[in-house]
Amino acid sequence: MKLKPMRNNVNMFIKSLGLILIVATQLVVTVQAQNSKTNVYVWDFKTGDETIEKYAEKFTDDFETELIKLDKYTVLQRRNHNLVLAHRNMENAISNVKNLPTETVDKLKTIKAEMVVFGELMEDTDSGIYEVTVFFQNLGNGEIPKKESVIIQKALIKSNTHRKDYMKNLIGKLHAKEIIEAKNKQFGFISKKMDTYMIRVKDVQTAFDDTIVNALDYEEYFKDLENTIKAYNSIFSDLNDNGEKYLLDFESVFGKAYGKDFESVYKGIIDDIHKKHILKLNDIRKKIWDYQKNQNNKKERERIKKDIIRDSKNSTIGLNTAIDNVENDMDKLFSKIKEDLRES
């Protein structure tokens, strides 16, 4: 009789352990999928002209730096892999995975390279310009998913600042599709947050506005007011708690100029709307509670009601102006972004 419960306990333990292992495995797979980035090895850019070989090296370093900043790939540091560097004397003669010796391919695979980036610096003597062409090539099957080039004015090749700008531009051209997708995704996310906030803060304004004159006489009003405040607090807490992250994410996608404009909108919400006006409405909210409690004292209820109506009108005038100002700035910013996205 006693063995039966023990078997049941063992069976339950095995089932529970199995479930835990399944869940743990799923979590590991999910995390790996989220953190997975293509491993890229940047082969030294080649050139057929020894007089500009030093610039090919500089372009290689600048391109690699911008690729790392993109944060889309795991860029394998060339200088840290001696096995690959042993073949560096071949690099100027190689511009395709298919030309790599089998031994070199094996060593690239050993350091878990999945994609190799090749580049070439060429001079067009007739036009008086340089051209840098770069392409990504799959180490396994030799496919080339990305290839682009930039034209460089001859007089600017010695400028460190301009070289970096050219490589940044080249990264942008190579990843134009991904950049547009990232912008659309980020814009959709942040505009939804802002729209939600503006809708809910306007709901708060309405709840404390002129309708309060009649609404105070109805029980349902108090429930609606609490629900309105609760909904507002939810979106405000989100913006307040995650604001810095939202700002950084926005700027990383749209750049510093747009990031500064968005920060201005965000500060308008926090400082002008919430701190200057919304917080003051809490005093009115307390008076509403007092109004509810004083059910038996008609004189006191009437006094509180007048205070509520007066304070509510005074508060919502300033709130209305603050909302209009922030919404105006937000509409200007979003209109500019939409225009840029259409032109991309």
C-alpha positions as CSV (number, residue, x, y, z in Angstrom):
1,M,0.0,0.0,0.0
2,K,2.9,2.4,0.7
3,L,4.7,1.7,-2.6
4,K,1.9,3.1,-4.7
5,P,2.2,6.7,-3.4
6,M,6.0,6.5,-3.8
7,R,5.7,5.4,-7.4
8,N,3.3,8.3,-8.0
9,N,5.7,10.7,-6.4
10,V,8.6,9.4,-8.5
11,N,6.5,9.6,-11.7
12,M,5.4,13.1,-10.8
13,F,9.0,14.1,-10.2
14,I,10.1,12.6,-13.5
15,K,7.3,14.4,-15.4
16,S,8.1,17.7,-13.6
17,L,11.8,17.3,-14.3
18,G,11.1,16.6,-18.0
19,L,8.9,19.7,-18.2
20,I,11.6,21.8,-16.6
21,L,14.2,20.5,-19.1
22,I,11.9,21.2,-22.1
23,V,11.2,24.8,-20.9
24,A,14.9,25.4,-20.1
25,T,15.9,24.1,-23.6
26,Q,13.3,26.4,-25.2
27,L,14.6,29.4,-23.2
28,V,18.2,28.6,-24.3
29,V,17.2,28.3,-27.9
30,T,15.2,31.6,-27.7
31,V,18.1,33.5,-26.1
32,Q,20.5,32.1,-28.7
33,A,18.2,33.1,-31.5
34,Q,17.8,36.6,-30.1
35,N,21.5,37.1,-29.6
36,S,22.7,35.4,-32.8
37,K,24.6,37.7,-35.2
38,T,26.4,36.7,-38.3
39,N,30.2,36.3,-37.7
40,V,32.0,38.5,-40.3
41,Y,35.7,38.6,-41.2
42,V,36.9,41.7,-43.0
43,W,39.7,40.8,-45.5
44,D,42.2,43.6,-46.0
45,F,41.1,45.7,-48.9
46,K,43.2,45.2,-52.0
47,T,44.6,47.7,-54.5
48,G,46.7,47.3,-57.6
49,D,48.6,50.5,-57.0
50,E,51.4,50.4,-54.4
51,T,51.3,54.3,-54.1
52,I,47.8,54.1,-52.4
53,E,48.3,50.8,-50.6
54,K,48.5,52.6,-47.2
55,Y,45.0,54.2,-47.9
56,A,43.6,50.8,-48.7
57,E,44.7,49.7,-45.2
58,K,43.2,52.8,-43.7
59,F,39.9,52.2,-45.5
60,T,39.9,48.6,-44.2
61,D,40.2,49.8,-40.6
62,D,37.6,52.6,-41.1
63,F,35.1,50.2,-42.7
64,E,35.6,47.6,-40.0
65,T,35.0,50.3,-37.3
66,E,31.8,51.5,-38.9
67,L,30.7,47.9,-39.3
68,I,31.1,47.3,-35.6
69,K,29.1,50.5,-34.8
70,L,26.3,49.1,-36.9
71,D,25.9,46.4,-34.2
72,K,24.4,44.0,-36.7
73,Y,27.3,41.6,-37.0
74,T,29.9,40.0,-34.8
75,V,33.0,41.4,-36.4
76,L,36.0,39.0,-35.9
77,Q,39.0,41.1,-35.1
78,R,41.6,40.5,-37.8
79,R,44.6,41.4,-35.7
80,N,43.7,38.8,-33.1
81,H,43.7,35.8,-35.4
82,N,47.3,34.8,-36.1
83,L,46.3,31.8,-38.1
84,V,44.5,33.9,-40.7
85,L,47.3,36.6,-40.6
86,A,49.8,34.0,-41.7
87,H,48.1,34.3,-45.1
88,R,48.2,38.1,-45.2
89,N,50.8,38.2,-47.9
90,M,48.1,36.8,-50.2
91,E,45.5,39.4,-49.4
92,N,46.2,41.8,-52.2
93,A,45.9,39.0,-54.7
94,I,42.6,37.7,-53.3
95,S,39.2,39.3,-53.6
96,N,36.9,36.3,-53.5
97,V,36.2,33.4,-51.3
98,K,36.6,31.1,-54.2
99,N,40.2,32.1,-54.6
100,L,41.1,31.3,-51.0
101,P,43.2,28.3,-50.3
102,T,41.3,25.4,-48.6
103,E,43.6,25.7,-45.6
104,T,42.7,29.4,-45.2
105,V,38.9,28.6,-45.5
106,D,39.3,25.9,-42.9
107,K,41.0,28.4,-40.5
108,L,38.3,31.0,-41.1
109,K,35.7,28.4,-40.2
110,T,37.8,27.5,-37.1
111,I,37.3,31.0,-35.8
112,K,33.6,30.6,-36.8
113,A,33.6,33.1,-39.7
114,E,30.4,32.9,-41.7
115,M,30.8,35.8,-44.0
116,V,33.9,37.5,-45.5
117,V,34.0,41.1,-46.6
118,F,36.2,42.0,-49.5
119,G,37.1,45.5,-50.6
120,E,39.1,47.1,-53.3
121,L,40.5,50.6,-53.7
122,M,40.9,51.7,-57.4
123,E,42.0,54.9,-59.0
124,D,40.3,56.3,-62.2
125,T,43.1,58.4,-63.6
126,D,40.9,59.8,-66.4
127,S,38.3,61.1,-63.9
128,G,40.7,62.0,-61.2
129,I,38.7,60.1,-58.5
130,Y,39.1,57.0,-56.4
131,E,36.5,54.3,-55.9
132,V,36.1,51.8,-53.1
133,T,34.0,48.7,-53.9
134,V,33.0,46.3,-51.1
135,F,31.0,43.1,-51.1
136,F,29.9,40.5,-48.5
137,Q,30.4,36.9,-49.5
138,N,29.1,33.8,-47.8
139,L,32.0,31.6,-46.8
140,G,30.0,28.4,-47.2
141,N,28.4,28.8,-50.6
142,G,30.1,31.8,-52.1
143,E,26.9,33.8,-52.5
144,I,27.3,37.6,-52.6
145,P,24.2,39.2,-50.8
146,K,25.6,42.7,-50.7
147,K,27.8,44.8,-53.0
148,E,28.2,48.6,-53.2
149,S,30.8,51.3,-54.0
150,V,31.5,54.9,-53.2
151,I,33.3,57.5,-55.3
152,I,36.0,59.5,-53.4
153,Q,37.4,62.8,-54.5
154,K,41.1,62.5,-55.1
155,A,41.9,65.6,-52.9
156,L,40.0,64.1,-50.0
157,I,41.7,60.7,-49.7
158,K,44.3,62.0,-47.3
159,S,41.6,63.4,-44.9
160,N,41.0,61.0,-42.0
161,T,37.6,62.6,-41.3
162,H,36.5,62.3,-44.9
163,R,37.7,58.7,-45.2
164,K,35.6,57.8,-42.2
165,D,32.6,59.6,-43.6
166,Y,33.0,57.7,-46.9
167,M,33.0,54.4,-45.1
168,K,30.0,55.3,-43.0
169,N,28.2,56.2,-46.2
170,L,29.2,52.9,-47.8
171,I,27.9,51.0,-44.8
172,G,24.6,52.8,-45.2
173,K,24.4,51.9,-48.9
174,L,25.2,48.3,-48.1
175,H,22.5,48.1,-45.5
176,A,19.9,50.5,-46.9
177,K,17.1,48.0,-46.8
178,E,17.8,47.0,-43.2
179,I,18.2,50.7,-42.2
180,I,14.8,51.5,-43.7
181,E,13.2,48.6,-42.0
182,A,14.7,49.6,-38.6
183,K,13.5,53.2,-39.1
184,N,10.0,52.0,-40.0
185,K,9.9,49.7,-37.0
186,Q,11.3,52.3,-34.6
187,F,8.9,55.0,-35.9
188,G,6.0,52.7,-35.6
189,F,6.9,51.9,-32.0
190,I,7.6,55.4,-30.8
191,S,4.7,57.0,-32.6
192,K,2.3,54.5,-31.1
193,K,3.7,55.3,-27.6
194,M,3.3,59.1,-28.2
195,D,-0.2,58.8,-29.7
196,T,-1.3,56.7,-26.8
197,Y,0.0,59.2,-24.3
198,M,-1.6,62.1,-26.1
199,I,-5.0,60.4,-26.2
200,R,-4.9,59.5,-22.5
201,V,-3.7,62.9,-21.3
202,K,-6.5,64.5,-23.3
203,D,-8.9,62.1,-21.6
204,V,-7.7,63.4,-18.3
205,Q,-8.1,67.0,-19.4
206,T,-11.7,66.3,-20.5
207,A,-12.4,64.5,-17.3
208,F,-11.4,67.6,-15.3
209,D,-12.8,70.1,-17.7
210,D,-16.2,71.7,-18.0
211,T,-18.1,68.4,-17.9
212,I,-17.2,68.2,-14.3
213,V,-20.0,70.6,-13.5
214,N,-22.6,68.1,-14.3
215,A,-20.6,64.9,-13.8
216,L,-20.1,65.5,-10.1
217,D,-23.8,64.7,-9.6
218,Y,-23.5,61.3,-11.1
219,E,-22.0,58.2,-9.3
220,E,-20.7,56.8,-12.6
221,Y,-18.5,59.8,-13.1
222,F,-16.3,58.9,-10.2
223,K,-15.6,55.4,-11.6
224,D,-14.9,56.9,-15.1
225,L,-12.5,59.4,-13.6
226,E,-10.6,56.7,-11.7
227,N,-10.4,54.5,-14.9
228,T,-9.2,57.6,-16.9
229,I,-6.5,58.3,-14.3
230,K,-5.4,54.7,-14.1
231,A,-5.0,54.5,-17.9
232,Y,-3.0,57.7,-17.9
233,N,-0.7,56.5,-15.1
234,S,0.0,53.4,-17.0
235,I,1.4,55.1,-20.2
236,F,3.1,57.8,-18.2
237,S,4.9,55.2,-16.0
238,D,6.1,53.5,-19.1
239,L,7.5,56.7,-20.6
240,N,9.0,57.8,-17.3
241,D,10.6,54.5,-16.5
242,N,11.9,53.7,-20.0
243,G,12.4,57.2,-21.3
244,E,16.1,57.1,-21.5
245,K,16.1,53.8,-23.4
246,Y,13.5,55.0,-25.8
247,L,15.5,58.2,-26.5
248,L,18.7,56.3,-27.1
249,D,17.1,53.7,-29.3
250,F,15.4,56.5,-31.3
251,E,18.6,58.4,-31.7
252,S,20.6,55.3,-32.7
253,V,18.2,54.8,-35.6
254,F,17.4,58.3,-36.7
255,G,20.5,60.2,-35.8
256,K,21.4,63.0,-33.4
257,A,19.4,65.8,-35.0
258,Y,16.1,63.9,-34.9
259,G,17.1,62.5,-31.5
260,K,17.4,66.0,-30.1
261,D,13.9,66.9,-31.5
262,F,12.4,63.8,-29.9
263,E,14.1,64.6,-26.6
264,S,12.4,68.0,-26.7
265,V,9.0,66.4,-27.2
266,Y,9.8,63.9,-24.3
267,K,10.8,66.7,-22.0
268,G,7.6,68.6,-22.9
269,I,5.6,65.6,-21.7
270,I,7.5,65.1,-18.5
271,D,8.2,68.7,-17.5
272,D,5.5,70.9,-19.1
273,I,2.5,68.6,-19.1
274,H,3.0,66.2,-16.2
275,K,5.0,68.1,-13.6
276,K,3.5,71.6,-14.2
277,H,-0.1,70.5,-14.6
278,I,-1.1,66.9,-14.2
279,L,0.4,66.7,-10.7
280,K,-1.7,69.7,-9.6
281,L,-4.8,67.8,-10.6
282,N,-4.1,65.4,-7.7
283,D,-5.3,68.2,-5.3
284,I,-8.6,68.4,-7.2
285,R,-8.8,64.6,-7.0
286,K,-8.5,64.8,-3.2
287,K,-11.3,67.3,-3.1
288,I,-13.4,65.0,-5.2
289,W,-12.9,62.3,-2.6
290,D,-13.9,64.7,0.1
291,Y,-17.0,65.6,-2.0
292,Q,-17.9,61.9,-2.1
293,K,-17.5,61.4,1.7
294,N,-19.5,64.4,2.7
295,Q,-22.8,62.8,1.7
296,N,-24.7,64.2,4.7
297,N,-23.4,67.7,4.8
298,K,-25.0,69.5,1.9
299,K,-23.5,72.9,2.7
300,E,-20.0,71.4,2.8
301,R,-20.6,69.4,-0.4
302,E,-21.6,72.6,-2.2
303,R,-18.5,74.5,-1.0
304,I,-16.2,71.6,-2.1
305,K,-18.1,71.4,-5.5
306,K,-17.5,75.1,-6.2
307,D,-13.8,74.7,-5.3
308,I,-13.5,71.7,-7.6
309,I,-15.1,73.4,-10.5
310,R,-13.0,76.6,-10.1
311,D,-9.7,74.7,-9.6
312,S,-10.5,72.4,-12.5
313,K,-11.1,75.2,-14.9
314,N,-8.0,77.0,-13.9
315,S,-5.8,73.9,-14.1
316,T,-7.1,72.6,-17.5
317,I,-6.5,76.0,-19.2
318,G,-2.7,75.6,-18.7
319,L,-2.9,71.9,-19.3
320,N,-4.6,72.5,-22.6
321,T,-1.9,74.9,-23.8
322,A,0.9,72.5,-22.7
323,I,-0.8,69.7,-24.6
324,D,-1.1,71.8,-27.8
325,N,2.5,72.9,-27.7
326,V,3.9,69.3,-27.2
327,E,1.5,67.9,-29.8
328,N,2.6,70.6,-32.3
329,D,6.3,69.8,-31.8
330,M,5.5,66.1,-32.1
331,D,3.5,66.5,-35.3
332,K,6.4,68.6,-36.9
333,L,8.9,65.9,-36.0
334,F,6.8,63.0,-37.2
335,S,5.9,64.8,-40.4
336,K,9.6,65.3,-41.2
337,I,10.4,61.7,-40.5
338,K,7.5,60.5,-42.7
339,E,8.7,62.7,-45.5
340,D,12.3,61.2,-45.2
341,L,10.9,57.7,-45.1
342,R,8.9,58.3,-48.3
343,E,12.0,59.6,-50.1
344,S,14.2,56.7,-48.9
